[in-house]
Amino acid sequence: MKYLLLIALIFTLSSCDKEIETSEDSTPSDTNPNILLIIADDIGKDAINGFTEGTIKPNTPNIDAIRNNGLSFSNFWSYPTCSPTRASIITGKYGYRTGVKWAGDILDQSETVLQKYINDQTNNSYATAVVGKWHLAGSDASFNPETLGINYYAGLIRGSAQNYNNWVLTENGTGSFVQDYTTEKFTDLAIDWIGQQEKPWFMWLAHNAPHTPFHLPPQGMHSQGNLPEYVEGMDEIPYYMAAIEAMDFQIGRLLDSLPNEKRENTIIIFIGDNGTPNQVAQAPYKFSSAKGSLNQGGINVPMFVSGKGVTRSGIDDNLTSSTDLFSTIAELAGVDSKGIHDSKSFKSLFTQSAPIREFQYSEKKDGNKDLWTISNGTLKLIENANGNKELYNLQSDPYESNNLLDGTLTSSDMNAKSKLEEELLNIRQ
């Protein structure tokens, strides 16, 4: 009898050891990931690898690796200029709700920004930072985004740098002129801040590259050859591509600075904030259908996601919008919600494909035109406040050359148009 009890005890202890090993092995998968959001300024599909639009592409091995190791979203919509895209991400709201519908519009300080929302909902489990371009406070270089509930801000408050090597850096609410190359300086600030963190972090890194002014980046950061300094009238494309390559070089430097353990626990989201600048837009886009327009060239921009928790790879065709980054990042940070405001989390797409949205929406109000657009992935309706409308079939006419309203609609198109109009009323009520 004693012998049988001894055998039973040994078996029980052995079983407990196995359970402990399994539990310990599963612990890292439950660790909150670090979140790195990289926003490139003025990059459309024609200006980056991975898309058929455009024939001249930059050399971007680090951005390519983010795309190749994860998901490329083919139907991601932003706003046509930078301020409303940034406002939609940081609030999860459409522009007509926040009043930010064009470049230079000011975000009201009563809005709850993403970083504060995360920490309000998770008992301050994340360290948060915004480094780089802000462009949600007009021209007030003294504004400090930290007052909104962001742990750390340093960067360029205004919309663009007049000179990439002579610009106003705002930190701790104080602006000072610096002569560091903006793309490199933002990277230095991001590396330094990340290196100081002892808990999970959310880094919002907003480069102003490759936004104008066209310029010659430092040698060693690009592969565009021995270019002279840019002056007005030169071909802008090599300088635009050089700025993208310099940004990619600095993205690589940031990622290389992360220790392996930290890198493996980091999810990376790379987006363009709106289409390519009109001067350098490539076919099939045109000057009038790139940045600043509600055409696909202005709002259908790159988004690549890879890293911790992303098990799918390749192209995802689901409808997604810039507002959706609010809920997605919040859910990644541990917030138990699939959606808030106008934002729907697409975190589930990292592991499986399933529809997230039936419709996507964007808008612009630039002082002259007041427009909005909606799509179900096949038909896209653009409506002007003056009552004018355009309707395109994005499956057969992806670059919007044939306004279906110039002819007779099929019964199917008429029904779909009615549903788009009904959803617009729901969105804009």
N, C-alpha and C positions, 0 to 999 in steps of 0.2 A: 504493500500500500504506500509506504514512504517513497518507494522507488517510482511509482506512478505519479505521485504528487510532485516529485523532483522533475520528472520529464515534462509535466504540464507547466511548471513554473518556467523552465528553460524555454519552452515553446512560446509562452506568453511574453517573456522579455524579448525574445528574438523578434516577435511580431511587432512589439512596441518600437524597437529600433528601426524597423522598416518604415513604420508610419512616420516617425520623426524625420527620416531621410527624405521621404516624399514631400513632407511639409516644408522642409528647409529648401528643397530644390524648387518648389513652386513660389517661394517668397519673391525672387526677383521679378517674376512676371506681374506681381501685384504692385510693384513700385510705380509711383506716379512718374510719368515720363517728363523729361525736359522738353520744352516746346520752343522751336526756333521758327519764327515767321519772317521770311525775307521778302520785302517788297521792292521790286525794281520799278523805276520811274520811267514810264513811256516805252514799254516793250509790248508789241503786238506779236501775233503768230508769225508774221513775215520776218521778224527780226531775231528768231531763236530756232535752234535745231528741234527736230521732232514734228514739224508741221510742213505741209506741202506749199503753203503760201510763201512767196518770196524765193528768190534764187541766190541772193548773197546772204551768207550766214556767218556769224562770228565763231571763233574758236573758243568753246566754253566747256572744257572737260569736266569741271566741277558741277555746273548746272546740269550737264548731260548725265552725270552719275546719279544725281537726285532723281531725274526722270527715269533713267534706265533701271534703277533699283526699286522703283515703286510705280506710282500711277501718274498718268498724264490725263488731265480732264479736258476733253475736247469741247464741252459745252458750258464752260465757265463764263459767266457774265459779270463784268464790273460796271462802273459808270464811265462816261466818256472823258472825264478829267479827274485829276488826282484827289482833290479835297472831298468830293462826295463819295468816292470809293473808300477812302480812309474813314470817313464818318460812318459809312454803312458797316464797315468791319468792326469798329470800336464801339458802336451802339447796337448793332443788330437791327437797325431800323432803316426803312427807305428814306430817301432824301427829303421828300415832301413832309415827312413827320418831324425831321430835325431842322429843316430849313437850309440844309447844306446840299445844294443841287448844282453847284458850279465851282470852278477853281476860285479860291479866295473867300468863299463863304465861311462864316465863323460858327463853330460848334458852341452851342449854349452850355455854360458850365454846370447847369443843373442836370445834364445827362449823366446817367450811370455808365461809365466806360467799362470795357471788358475786363480790364485788370482788377478794378474794384469789385465788379460782380463776382469774379472768380474767388477772391479772398473773402468777400462777404458770405459766400455760399460754402466755403471749405475751411473756415476758421483760420484764415491766413496761412494756408499750406504752401503757397507759392511765393517766391521772390519774383517781382515783375520789373521790367525795364523797357523803355522805348529809347532807341538810339537812332539818330538820323533825322530825316525830314518829317516835320509835323504838319504844317500847312492847314491847320484848323483854327488858327488864331489871327488870321489876316496878316498884317505886317507888324504886329506887336512882338518885337524880339525879346521883350522882358517877360512874356508869359511863361509860366512854369507849369508844364503838364503834371508835375507831381501833385499839384493842388487837387487834381481830379481823383487821386487815389492810386497813382502809379508810384512804385517805390523809387524809381530812378529815371531821370530823363537827361539826355545830353544830345545836342544836335543842332539842326538847322530849322528854326521856327518858321521861316518864310517859305514861299513856294519854290524858289530856286536860288542857287548861288550865282551872283553876277560873275564870279570867277571861281573856278574849282580850287584855286590856290590862294585865294584871298577872300575870306568870307567870315560871317559872324557866327561863332559857336555860342549857343546858349546852354548854360549849365548852372544848376541851383538858382535859376531865375535871373542870371546875370549874363549879358552878352559881351563877347570880346572878339576882336579880330584875330584870326589865326591864318597862317600861311601853309598849313598842312593840306595835302591833297585830300579832298573830302572823303572819297571812297576808302582811302587808307586810314584816315583819322577815325571814321565811324567804326571801322573794323578794330582798330586799336582799343577804342572805348568799349566795344562789345566784348572783346577778349578779356580786358581787364576786369570788367564787371562780372562776367561769368566765372572767372577764376576766383572771385571772392565769395561765391555762393556756397552755402552748406546745406541748402534744402533744394527741392525741385525748383526750376526757374522757367519763366516764360520771357523770352527775348523777342521783342518786336524790332527788327532791324530794317529800317527804311532808307535804302540808298536813294540819293538824288540822281544817280547815274541811271541811264544815259541821257537824262533830260538836258536840254540846251542850257548853257551855251556849248556849241560844238568846240572841241578843244583837243589838244594833244596830251594824252595821259603820260605819266613817267615811263621811260624806257624799261623794258623787262616785264611790263604788265600786259603787253598786247603783242599781236603778231601782224600788225598792219604795215610793217616795214618802216623805212626811214622817211616819215612824213615831215613836211615843214610845219611850222606853226600855222594853225588855221586862221584864215582871214576871210571876210565876207566875199562870196562869189565863188569860192572853191567848191568842189564836189564834197558834200557833207557826209556821204555814206561811210568812207573809211574812218572818219573821226567818230562817227556814231558807233560803228562796230568796235573801234578801239576802246571806247568808254565802256561798252558791254564786256569786253574781254578783261579790262582792268577790274571791273566789278567781280567777274568770275574768278580772277586771280585772288582777290581779297576774300571771297567766299571760301576758296580752298584754304587760304591761310587760317581763317577762323575755324574751319572744320578740323584742320590738322592740329590746332592748338588744344582740342578736346582730348583728354585721356581716353583710352579705349573704352573703359567702363562707362564713362559719361557719354561718349559718342553712341555707344550701343543702346543707351537709355534715352536717346533724343529722337524726336520726330521732327522732320524738316518740311516746311511748307513754303514753296516758292511761287510767287505770283507777279504778274505785271499789273499795274494799277489802271491802265487804260491803253488804248492803241498806240501805234507808232507815230511819232511826230510827222506832220503832213509833208514836210520837206523831204523826208527819207522813206516815205511809205512805198512799198513795193507791190507790184501786181500780184494778185488780182485787186488789191486795194488801190484807191486813188487818193489824191490830195483831199478831196471833199468827203471821203468815206473812211478816213483813219481817225486819229485822235480828235476828240471834240464832237464826233458824230454819233448818232444812235445806230448807225449801220454796224454790221458785224466787225468791220475793221476798227471800229472805235471801242466796242465793248466786249467782244468775244476774244478774251486774252488767255495767255498761258497760265496754267496752275499745275505744278508738280508736287507730289507728296511721297515721301519715303521715310524709312527709319523705324523706330520702335512701334510695333503693333500693326505695321502695314505688311500684310502677307500676300496681297494681290499685286500684280504688275501689268504693265501694258496700258492700253487706252480705255478710259471709262467715258461713256457717252451720256451719263446721267446729267440732267439739268441741275446746275448749281449756280449760286449767286454769291456776290461778295458779302452780303448780309449773313450768309450761312457760316462764315468763318467764326462769327461770334459764338454760336451754339456749339459748333464743332470743337473749337479750342476749349470752351468751358467744359464740355463733356470729357475731353482728353484730360483736363485738370481735375476731374472727379465730381463735377456738378451733375447731379442726377436729374437731367432734363434733356429732352430731345429737341426742344425748340422754345424760343422766347421772342416776343415782338414779331418781326418779319423774318426771323432767322430759323432755319431748319438744319439740324446737325447732319452731316454726311459722314460721320465717323464710321458708321456701319459699312460704308463702301470700302474701307480699308481691308476688310476680310471677305465681303460678299457683295454681289451686285443685286441691287433692288431699287426700285424707283424711290426717289427722295421728294421730288417735286412734280406737279403736273404743269406748272407754269413758272416762268422766270420773268423778271420785271427790271426795267431801268428807266432813267429819265434825265432830262436836262432843262435848265432854265438859265440862260446866259445873259439875260437882259434884253435880248431881241427875240429869241424863240423860246417857247414853252412847249416841250414835247415829252411824250412818254411812250414806252414800247412794252409789249408783252409777247411771249412766244410759248407755244406748247411743244416745241422741239421740231415741229413740221412747219406750221404757219406762224408768221411773225407780223404783228400789227403795230404800226407806228401811227400815233395820233397826235395832232397839233391842237393846242388850246383854241385855235380859230376854227376847228371843226374839220380840217383837212385830214385825210387818212391815206395810208399806204398799206398794202398787204402783200407779203412775199411768201413763197414756198421755199423754205430753206433746204429741203431735200433735193429738189430739182433745180433750184436757183440760189445756191448758197451765198452769192455775192450781190444779191438784190438788184438785179438789172431789169426785172420784169414785174412791174406793179400790177397785181392781179385785178385791182379795182379799175384799171384802164379798159378791162374787157368784161365779159359776162362770167360770173362765178358759177361753178358747179353747185349742185345742192349740198354736196358734202362740204365744200369750202364755205358756203353760206352758213351752214350749221356751226362749223368750227369758228368762223368769224364771230357769230353771235355769242358763243361760249367765251371767246377771248374778251369781248366787250363786257360781258357779264362779270367776268373775273376782274376786269379793270375797275368796275364799279365797286366791287367788294374791297379791292386793295385801296382805292382812293377815297372811300367814303369818310 
